[in-house]
Amino acid sequence: MFSLLLACVAIPLALAAPTRSSNTTLEDSFDYVIVGGGLTGLTVASRLSENPSIRVLVIEGGQDNHNDPRVYDVRTYGQAFESDLDYNMTSTPISWRNGTQLPMAAGKTLGGSGSINGASWTKGPKTQYDLLPLLIGDESWGWDGLNQYMLGAEHFYAPSNELKSKGADFDGHKHGFSGPVKVSFAQGMFGGINQPALNASEQVWGLEHVDDVASGIVNGATIIPNMVQPDVSQNRSSPYTAYILGEPQSRDNLVILTGHRAVEIRWNNTCTQEEPECVLTADGVYYQASRESERLFVKASREVLLAAGSMQSPQLLELSGIGDPAVLNKAGVSVKKSLMGVGKNLQEQTKNTVTYTPKSDDFEGSGPSSAIAFPNVHQLLGNASSTVHAETLAGLAEYAAQLEAQGLVASANASHRVLQYQVENLFNNSEAAAEIFFTQALATETSAATVGADLWNLIVLARGTIHISSDDSFDLPTVEPSYFGHPLDLKLQTLATKQAHEVYNTAPLAEMVSDVTLPAEVPSDYAGWETFVKDTFTSVWHPIATLSMMKEEFGGVVDNKLKVYGISNVRCVDASVLPVQLSAHLSSSLYGIAEKAAVMIREDQV
């Protein structure tokens, strides 16, 4: 059987279909052209191509690397970053770190970032999903509506008695059991410090043990499952293995073109600045194998679907003339449609790490790590909580005005309302404000075993941007995350870091480590911890909201059907549509969004 996946070619759409070999001409047409073969792109492609009369093309910049251990072995997490499996984007320079630019990881491989992430399976709190209907005006995007699609994507495997003895627990009513994505507690799940870490966390923050954070309750200490095969291999259940490998591979109507990138959407009509109500219609997509290769075109007879992620989906829209005219004009791109929210409203989290030398390197397993503490804002702030809450609310209007003046959001008034929703949800519902992810690293030939914690502030109030740097798609976009743009972000990040160290100094966990390896010198006060945080933080690589699903008057870019405002047949289906951060790893929510999107698209076919 001919391969579904192609190597990089530079001839007119020379596509190998799943069961045949053909040369597809420039005039060839697909019903749907999906830009990006990552988590959401492959999910939608698989679902739409279930109808044999619907032709689907996926254009993916990376290659098929599912047999690469950096992809299939979750325990190699981190090795793919800043490699050939990464687009190697960076943030803008950070002034207080001598102009350092931080990596902004984005998977350049079939399956996208879903093929190189940590494979954690968690969901956010119900109340956070229930913010979405407030922003978009559609109740189906709340917890009850979206969770059914998350459940539909999941194939959960209950833990064995051995894994239960290490702390694995679950509520069978909160999981799906027939979806494509394998979710299980890894056969090599660590024992060792997991339970002591959760015990110490409960003492420091007053946390309760949570059996299963898939329940929509995310404030406590827990052990999570991962997107891994339930067998001894423990291989990653990636977007590719879940949605393409197997029967979908044999579909004549599904074609995945790897090693190419979409560089521009072609429009079949024009809209002048004097026609704000004019609706554009996409004709298809230009694509290239490299900067020097021929510029080719494929027609989309129904829709173009953007699934290139929070950094590259807005890039393609801007390259195609959709966005803030000031941004487009600066880059030399002619304006086809003014849409002020494109590339704005970016929300990215910040991560710090503390590490220790364990007294024993017997971790009772091989990983991956799975123990997490989720303290809320009151548990982090303590007695200062009510004061900080009031001060934060009082300053939001002025802060929102600054965001608009800096070009980070489309509207100050709208952003003020959204920020109010976020702050009130954070303080009034006592949902998780930070994640403390307990890590264990086995000894290697060149390094000793370590334990520690990766920790991050979950709900950031900072807003940033992602914009084109030129009119060339092969020039990476400019990513301005605005780290610690709001003082609450830095305060919560600092407290979470300082208190994670306190957890490691609390029995029974304290009895299992001998010394601190990071920080090199433990700060003696809050100011010292703040300096450590600012000097050592990295991105979490959870960027969202650059094509926000919000009402247009809120600065939104897509509507409740994920259609771009002012365009009849372009949708976005990836993390860029999430308008606000969730207290969760994003994969489960993104699978839910993609599954829901596929249903909506099929409904529109009628």
KAGIDA-V807080 format. One record per helix or strand of 2 or more residues. SS is the DSSP state (a for helix, b for strand). FROM is the first residue (numbers start at 1). TO is the last residue. Records with the same first field share a line. If there is no record, write none. Layout:
SS = FROM-TO + FROM-TO
//
This chain:
b = 16-17 + 20-21 + 29-35 + 56-59 + 89-91 + 103-104 + 154-157 + 181-184 + 220-223 + 254-257 + 261-267 + 282-288 + 296-306 + 322-323 + 337-338 + 346-347 + 350-358 + 371-374 + 434-441 + 450-457 + 464-467 + 478-480 + 513-518 + 538-539 + 563-564 + 570-572
a = 39-48 + 69-72 + 74-76 + 95-97 + 112-115 + 126-136 + 139-141 + 143-153 + 161-165 + 172-174 + 194-205 + 213-215 + 239-243 + 247-250 + 313-319 + 325-331 + 377-405 + 412-428 + 487-503 + 509-512 + 526-536 + 552-554 + 575-577 + 587-605
//
